[in-house]
Amino acid sequence: MNDVKAIEVSHLVKRYGSFTAVSDISFDVAKGEFMGLLGPNGAGKSTTLKAVTGLLRPTSGEIRIQGVDIKDHRKALEHVGCVIETPMPYGDFTPADLLQHVGRIYGLDKAEIAIRGRDVLEEMKLWDWRYKKIDGFSKGMKQRVVLAQALLPNPDIIVLDEPTSGLDPRGMVEVREILKGLKRKDRSLLISTHILSEISELCGSVTMIRDGEAIISGDVSELLSGSRMGPITLEIKMLKTIGPELISELESSTGVRDCERMGDHVVKVSFMGSSEEQAEIVSKAYNSGLGLMSVNESGKNLESLYMEMTEEESA
């Protein structure tokens, strides 16, 4: 049972008449993993998430939640919390009212609703607002209310459809910090977005979607290290003066293309290789006895990888 994935999507297809919204998408989300569905508007992200959460029936393909076929909705979604297409909560309700209503839908008793309600409202920083009408909340606060609603049953798996869409920068930061907190609680997350920085900040893995098709899927760091793009640059800063010994040691490392000394305390390393090989370079700098102060990476990133992949698909 330890090998059972949180979410398994296999050859998902969704057609509306002659229009194909999703074409043969497959990916897995491991337990405790944060995966991002990345793609432009209209790529098929929301359709995929609606299929995963049982809101629409796929044309073909298979979806399993913790090993249970999504066709068995009640059992498959028992431990799933979701927010799809950012529904707005009832304005005349207070957060306390809303959670009471949602809790009854989930079949929780009054004691469970009270305990869980307090937990999620404190987690969303809404406890002091629990008796205020939602209609007077900012958009960011309303989004936190919706997240509280999704988290009320204490789900193992959370599915979110562009949770920061339309928020101002402050609201986006607040929601992302909340999601980072969920990661520390070993929950699994599947989140769709068209914002590249959101995936980089939150997710360890990504599935890139374009025109209803998955063009690449996997661990973010592995995808970047396996990309056919040019090398990255590591700027290594040392406390003491860098001598020829360290330069020679770094030049002999696997994946190193070039080393350039920038003054007495900084060396720039042009590198193209795996994450393990990159870690070895940093380890050599640390063990040199010169006092490793910082390592800054530049060059290849998720945005450039996405542009590379979409350009290849267009070609």
N, C-alpha and C positions, 0 to 999 in steps of 0.2 A: 504493500500500500504506500510505502514511502516514495515510490516512483510516480505516483499519480500526480498529474499536473493540475494546477489551479484552473487553468482554461486551456482547452485544446480546440483549435479551429482547423478543420481539414477540408480543403477543396470547396470552400464556401462560394456559392453562386446565388445571386439574386437578380431576377429579371422582372421588369414591369412591361409586359407585352413584348415589343421588339427592342426595348431599351434595356441594356445590361448595366445595372448600377454597381454590381460587384462580380468580378470574374475570377473564379478559382483562387481564392485567397486562403493561405494556410499559415498558421503560426501557433506557438505554444507559449503560455505564461507559467513559469515555475512557481511553486509555493514560496512566498516571501519576495517575489520579483516585482519590480516596477517596470512595465513595458509601455512604451509610447507608440501610438499609431500616428504616424507623421505623414501629412500630405496637404496639398492646397484645398481650398474650398471646392466641393463637388467631386473629390477624389473617391468617395465611398466610405469614409470613416464612420459617419453616423449610421449608415445602413448596416455596416459591420457590427457596430455596437448594439443596434436594435436587435439584430439576429442573436447576438451573444446573450442578451438579456431577455429573450423570448418575446419581444414586442412585435416581431414580424417573423413569418415563416420563410425559411430559405427555399429557393427553387431547387437546390441540390446541395450536397455536402453534409458534413457532420460537425456538431458542436457538443463538447462535453465539459461540464463544470464539475471539478473534483471527481472525475470519472463517471459522472451521471449524464446521460443523454439529455439535451435541452428539451427534447420532446416531453420528458417527464418534468414539466415546469416546476411544480411545487417542490419536488425533492431537489432538483438541480439548483434552484435559486434560493433555497432555504438559508444559505449563509452568504448571500450576495446583496450588497447595497449599491445602488446606482443613481446617477443623475444623467438623464439623456436630454439633449437639446435645451438645457437650462430652463426648466419649468419654473415659473414664478409662484411662490407660496401665496395662499389667500391673504389679501391685505387686511381684512378685518380680524384675522386671528392674531394672537400673540404667539411667540415661540413656544410657550408652555401649552397653549391650546393646540397648536399644530402637532406637537410631539405626543400629546394625549391621543389625538385623532389617529395619527400614524401608528402609534403603539398598539391601539386596539385592532387596527387592520392586520398587524403582524401577529396578533393573538397574545400579546404580552399582558400580564396582569398589572394592577395599579402599582404594586410595590416595584415591579421590574421597570415600569415606565418612569416612576419617580427617580429610581437609582440611575438608570441609563440616561434619562433626560438631563439630570444634573451633570453627569459625566460629560455628555457631548456638548452641552451648552457652555460648560467651563472650557472644554477643549476648543470650542469655536470662539471663545471670549465673548459670549453672549449672555452669561448668567445674570448680569445686572440689568439686562434688557428683556428678561423673560416675560414680563407682564406688559410690555409695550406693544402697541399694534404694529404689525410688520409693514403696513402701508407707509409709515413714516420713516422707514429705514433707507439707508443709501443702497445702491446696487450691490456694493461689496458686502454689506451686512446681509442683504437678502440671499446672496450666494452662500454665505456661511450658514444661514438658516436651512437652505436646501441641503448642504453637506451634513448638517446635524441630523436632518431627517433621514438621510441615507445611512448614517452611522448608528442610528438609534438601536437597531437589532444586534449591534456588535458583530458585523459581518467579517468573515475571513477574507473575502474578495470584494474589491470596490471597483466599479466601472464608471468612468466619468467622461462625458462628452464636452470637450473644450470648456473646462470649468472657469477659466479666466477670461473668456470671450466678453468683450465689451466693458471690462473693468478698467479703471484708471490705474496708473502705476502702483499706487499705494495698495489698492484692492488686490492687484495681481500678486504683490509681494506677500500680503497677508494669507491668501489662499495657498500659495506655494509653501509657506512656512508650516501651515497646517498639514499639508500633504507630506512634508518631510517628517513631521512628527509621527504620521501613520507608518512610515517606513521603519521607524525604531520599534514599532509594535509588531513587526513581522507579518504585516498584512500584505496581500497581493493586490497590485493595482494595474488596471488597464486604462490608459488615459489617451484620448485623441486630442490632437492639437495641430495647428498649422504654424506654431511658433517654435522655431528651432531651439532657441535658448531654453525653453521650457523643458524639452526633452533632455538637453545636456545637463540641466540643473537637477532634474528629478529622477531620470530613468537610467537603469543599467543596460537596458536592451531596447531595441527599436524595430518596428516594421514600417518600412516606407511604402506608401500607397500612391499610385498615380493612375488615373482613369480606370478605377475599379480593380486594379491589379497590384499585388504585392511585388515590388521590384527588388527588395532586399530585406532580410530579417536576420537579427542576431544580436550578440553582445556589442554594445557601442564601441568599446575599446578594441575589440577584435576586428570589427568592421573597419575601423580607422587604420589599424596597423596592417590590415590586409588589402587596403585600397591601393590602386595602381597609380596614385598621385605621387608627386615629388616628395622629397624628404621633409621632415620637420626640423626645427632648430631648437636646441636646448642651450639656454644661456645659464652657465654655471658660475656662481659667485662664491669665492673663497675668502676666508678671513686673512690668511697669510699669502705671501707672494707665490704665484704659480710658477713652478720650475719645469724644466724639460722632462723630468721623470713622469709627472702627471700627464703631460701632453702625449708622451709616448704610450703611456698606459691606456689613455682614452682612444688614441688612434688605432690601437691593436684590437679594440672591442668590436665584436660582431655588429654589423649594421652601420658602423660609423663611416661616413663618406669623407669628412674633412673636419679638422680642428683649427680654430683660429683664435689666437690669444689676443684679447682686447684689453690692453693695459696689464697691470701687475696682478689684478685680482679676479679677472673675468675671462672665461674661455667660452667660445661659441662652438657647439658641436652640431654638425649636419648629420642627421641620423634617419635611417629608414629600416625599420625592423619591427620585431614583436615587442609587446609590453614587457615580457621577461628580459629581453635584451636591453631595453631602455632602463629597466630597474638595475641591471648589472652596471651600467654606466654610472648611475647615481651612486651605487654602492662603492664603486672604485673611487669616486670623488670623496665620499664620506670617509673611507678608510685611508685616505692619503695622509692624514695628520695635519692638513692645512686648514681645517675648520670650515666645513661646508655651511654656507650661510643661506643660499637659496638656489632653486632651479626653476627657471621659467621656460615654458614650452610655447612655441608659436608655429604657425604654418597650418598644418592639416587640422580640420575641425569638422564637426557634424554638418555645418552649413556647406562647406566645400565638398564633402562627401555626397550630400544630397544633390548639389548642383551637378556633380560628376555623374551620378546615377540617372538623373532625369535627362541630362543631355544625351547620355547613351541611349535611353529609351526613345527619345525624340528622333535620334539618328536612325 
